[in-house]
Amino acid sequence: MGTRGYIVYKCHNRYCCKFNQWDSYPDGLGVELLAQIPTDPAECQKWRREKRSFCVRMFTLHDTGKTEELEEWEVRKDIGELYSIWYEWVYEIDLDAHVFKVNFGLMYRLSNMPPKDIFLRCISHDFYGYPGPAQDTPPQYLPNPEPGFPPYPFPDDQLDAFARLHNEAGPSALHDLISRPQSMTHRETTCARVLSLFIGQILLEPSWNSFLALQSWYAGTDDMPIQDKWFLYAFSRIATCPLYYHPTAWEKKYVCDGIAFETTSKVPPGDYWWLRKHICVRPVSSHLHQDKHFQGSLGGLANEIMSANDVPNIVYGVAFSLSHIVIIRVDRSNGGTFKYTKTMQFLPSRYPTTPLTEGMSALIRIGDLRGQDDVDFFHRNMPSAMCGPLRYDDSDDDDDDVPKVKPVEVVERANVKIMPIDILMRIADYIDQPRTLNAFAVSSTAPMTAALRWLKFPQVEVPHLRIRDKLYLHSIQHGPMLIHACSFLEPDEPEPEHRSQLYILHKQRSEQWHLWSGRYRTMVRGKEVVFRTITPEPLTSLSLPFTLHPWKSQYVEE
């Protein structure tokens, strides 16, 4: 059979690739590669060294222009072009992370490859449509970090701080830690669903999905790729700060093609991110389940919070990896003693039953807590966002419906006459356009105080676009009738004649669209409407369903 495929070796973030014309399906080329990987640990380590030496030799030939000596092999900086219907099976042996991938999906550990029958049976797809181990894969063959993978070596003072300051009663429930009811408020629920849908659509991207699956293989933040740090920063900013004015996670100005990752929004330097005066985030690697890593992460947070100036007596610390999250409550007035939660899952598993995890909800609840700097914080940050719409696309077209507000104009309006706060709150309740509400809020301290309860809802601008005779809105509005509900959206495109790997991917996704699709009923210009996140486009020819924009929402009248 003429089943085309590729053999790929990844070494030092570069790729040695070889095209295979025939029998590239798992029972053919896949089993052939499986037989080459030794099962004995010592022999496997020797085999990996030999393959790395081979790759280095290929890189040298390529870099010195001796391409004729490469013979059937080619050297690539990235392998994104191989994700195509022209190559039905791509087998990647990652010598950097010591894993075996099938069609870009993390499948097995090189140090513990399964026997042939399990190898073939367990090559499957996850709920996001990407190749991955089947749900019933024996645990010993799952591509988890190797048992001896070293955790980050924490300084003794951080471990000592945990021993001295932590609550010996053990983990506290989150609602007890933050002194709130156990059930989430309407605003918390809305923000949590927005975050979960945003993350769900991120997990649809092939490159993102691939390196997010590998992030737990890094020992500490010093070894962590910039992609992971950027996502940690973006997710924590979305959850703990109002969504309207923070553009980091909404700018589509990055490249993620296998090795390159550039963004105009830089990750702050240092080991701690003070997002608010009462919220400090520590990015960590994914070993919070290990005692020393857990204790060192929390002890370091407590030390950082106690050494800070001009912060309140109660400060919340967040030990945050892409896999897990732990929240602590530090009482500075009591010598820095702290309570902490259990380790909670943050990113969904590959086979989630719901798009929302316990860790996402926890981070949202921390971000919704009232801070002593709320009014000042909004005043300082909102004007810069009002200089232009926050769009999650590549369009530079101006929108005539979006008023342009410059920071200097906001400052000139700062001395408006103050009305009673209850009147200002009533006015804020009836402003349904984000820019109008924000212009009203930044006019003075009292209007900002009156508008805060609405500004803490997701506020993304509303430019109007005509795409393929459909009206799209890039926004989730706020209003007195803001209601959120997740919905299951069925695909309606016909089955194509050619059942390519891309079509199989699409069919896998169609059964789980509730993980990244949602509906929002609200009031816009005095009229009740529904916003709905756009679902993947039908797959035709070489088109890929990977140009999804999390907040490009379809306007639907009901």
HELIX and SHEET records of a PDB file:
HELIX    1   1 PRO A   26  GLY A   30  3                                   5    
HELIX    2   2 VAL A   31  GLN A   36  1                                   6    
HELIX    3   3 PRO A   41  ASP A   63  1                                  23    
HELIX    4   4 THR A   67  LEU A   70  5                                   4    
HELIX    5   5 GLY A   80  LEU A   82  5                                   3    
HELIX    6   6 LEU A  110  ASN A  112  5                                   3    
HELIX    7   7 LYS A  116  ARG A  121  1                                   6    
HELIX    8   8 PRO A  139  TYR A  141  5                                   3    
HELIX    9   9 ASP A  156  LEU A  165  1                                  10    
HELIX   10  10 LEU A  174  LEU A  177  1                                   4    
HELIX   11  11 HIS A  186  ILE A  202  1                                  17    
HELIX   12  12 PRO A  206  LEU A  214  1                                   9    
HELIX   13  13 GLN A  215  TRP A  217  5                                   3    
HELIX   14  14 ILE A  226  THR A  240  1                                  15    
HELIX   15  15 ASP A  291  SER A  307  1                                  17    
HELIX   16  16 ARG A  332  ASN A  334  5                                   3    
HELIX   17  17 GLU A  358  GLY A  367  1                                  10    
HELIX   18  18 ASP A  374  ALA A  385  1                                  12    
HELIX   19  19 PRO A  407  GLU A  412  1                                   6    
HELIX   20  20 ILE A  421  ASP A  429  1                                   9    
HELIX   21  21 PRO A  434  ALA A  441  1                                   8    
HELIX   22  22 THR A  445  LEU A  455  1                                  11    
HELIX   23  23 GLN A  501  SER A  510  1                                  10    
HELIX   24  24 TRP A  513  LEU A  515  5                                   3    
SHEET    1   A 6 TRP A  73  ARG A  76  0                                        
SHEET    2   A 6 ARG A  14  ASN A  20 -1                                        
SHEET    3   A 6 GLY A   5  CYS A  11 -1                                        
SHEET    4   A 6 TRP A  89  ASP A  94  1                                        
SHEET    5   A 6 VAL A  99  VAL A 102 -1                                        
SHEET    6   A 6 GLY A 105  ARG A 109 -1                                        
SHEET    1   B 2 ILE A 123  HIS A 125  0                                        
SHEET    2   B 2 PRO A 131  PRO A 133 -1                                        
SHEET    1   C 2 VAL A 255  CYS A 256  0                                        
SHEET    2   C 2 PHE A 261  GLU A 262 -1                                        
SHEET    1   D 5 TRP A 273  ARG A 276  0                                        
SHEET    2   D 5 ILE A 279  PRO A 283 -1                                        
SHEET    3   D 5 ILE A 314  PHE A 320  1                                        
SHEET    4   D 5 HIS A 324  ASP A 331 -1                                        
SHEET    5   D 5 THR A 337  TYR A 340 -1                                        
SHEET    1   E 5 TRP A 273  ARG A 276  0                                        
SHEET    2   E 5 ILE A 279  PRO A 283 -1                                        
SHEET    3   E 5 ILE A 314  PHE A 320  1                                        
SHEET    4   E 5 HIS A 324  ASP A 331 -1                                        
SHEET    5   E 5 MET A 344  GLN A 345 -1                                        
SHEET    1   F 6 HIS A 464  ILE A 467  0                                        
SHEET    2   F 6 LYS A 470  LEU A 473 -1                                        
SHEET    3   F 6 SER A 553  VAL A 556 -1                                        
SHEET    4   F 6 LYS A 527  THR A 533 -1                                        
SHEET    5   F 6 ARG A 519  VAL A 524 -1                                        
SHEET    6   F 6 ILE A 483  ALA A 485 -1                                        
END                                                                             
